[in-house]
Amino acid sequence: MARKKFIAGNWKMNTTLDEARALAKGLVEACGKITDVDVAVCPPYTNLQAVGEIIKGSSIKLGAQDVHWEAKGAYTGKISCAMLKSVGVTYVIIGHSEQRTYFHETDETVNKKAKAVLAADLRPIICVGETLAERKAGRLTVVAERQVKGAFAGISEADALKCTIAYEPVWAIGTGEVATPQQANEAHQFIRKVIVSVYNNAAAEGIRIQYGGSMKPDNVKDLLALSDVDGGLIGGAALKVQDFLGIIKPV
C-alpha cells in the first residue's frame, strides 16, 4: 500500500500570538478539509494552545518543535510531553538540524526524546541530515546511518512505524539551495536501507520519510514525484497560506 504523503509546517521562531491566529485561520480556510494528504503545523510553544483551538475540527494536526525527555522537574525553560498533550499536540519534531547545530542536540538526546514521545502516545518527526562540510567530504551515508541508528536504538518495530523521518540536507535549509531530485531520492533510499538493517523491509516500506530542504511550490511536484519522498517538513513556505497550500495541493 502506498505511503500517504505528509506535509508538516515548522514555523520555527516566528509569529506573535496574533500572527499565529491569523495564519492558522487562513490555513483552516485554505486546506482544513484536505484529507488525501496528512497536514500538520508546528508553531512556537507560546502559540500552541491558540492554534490548536483554531484548527480543532479541521484535518490539520498540531505539532511542537521540540520536547524534553523528562516528565517533570527542575528543567527551567523545557517542555514535557504531558504539557504538549494537554494543548492538543499530536506530532513532535525531534533532532532538527538547528537544535543539533546551536543547542547541543546529540544522537543520544534524540533517542531519549523519541522514546519519551512514543511513551506519551505522541508521534515523533525525527530529523537527520548532513552539513555542507559533511556532504563535501562524502560523509552523507556515514552521518545518516549514525543518526538513524542512534535515534531508533531500543525502539520496537511497532513504535518505529509510528515515527516519521525528515531528511534535512542542512546546506539546503534557509539558503535557497535545494538538493536535486536525484540527490534527495538517493538520500531517502539510503535511509530506507538503514531502516531495513535495523528492522526489516516491511518497516522500511512503512515509515514515511519527508524531505526537509527548502521545499517550495515551484519544486514540490518534482520532489513529491520521487519514489521515496513521502512529503515535506516545510520552513519558510509554511508561514504564508498560499505557499503552504501550493505545497499541499500543487497545481
Secondary structure, 3 states (H helix, E strand, C coil): CCCCCEEEEECCCCCCHHHHHHHHHHHHHHHCCCCCCEEEEECCHHHHHHHHHHHCCCCEEEEECCCCCCCCCCCCCCCCHHHHHHCCCCEEEECCHHHHHHCCCCHHHHHHHHHHHHHCCCEEEEEECCCHHHHHCCCHHHHHHHHHHHHHCCCCHHHHCCCEEEECCHHHCCCCCCCCHHHHHHHHHHHHHHHHHHCCHHHHHHCEEEECCCCCCCCHHHHHCCCCCCEEEECHHHHCHHHHHHHHCCC
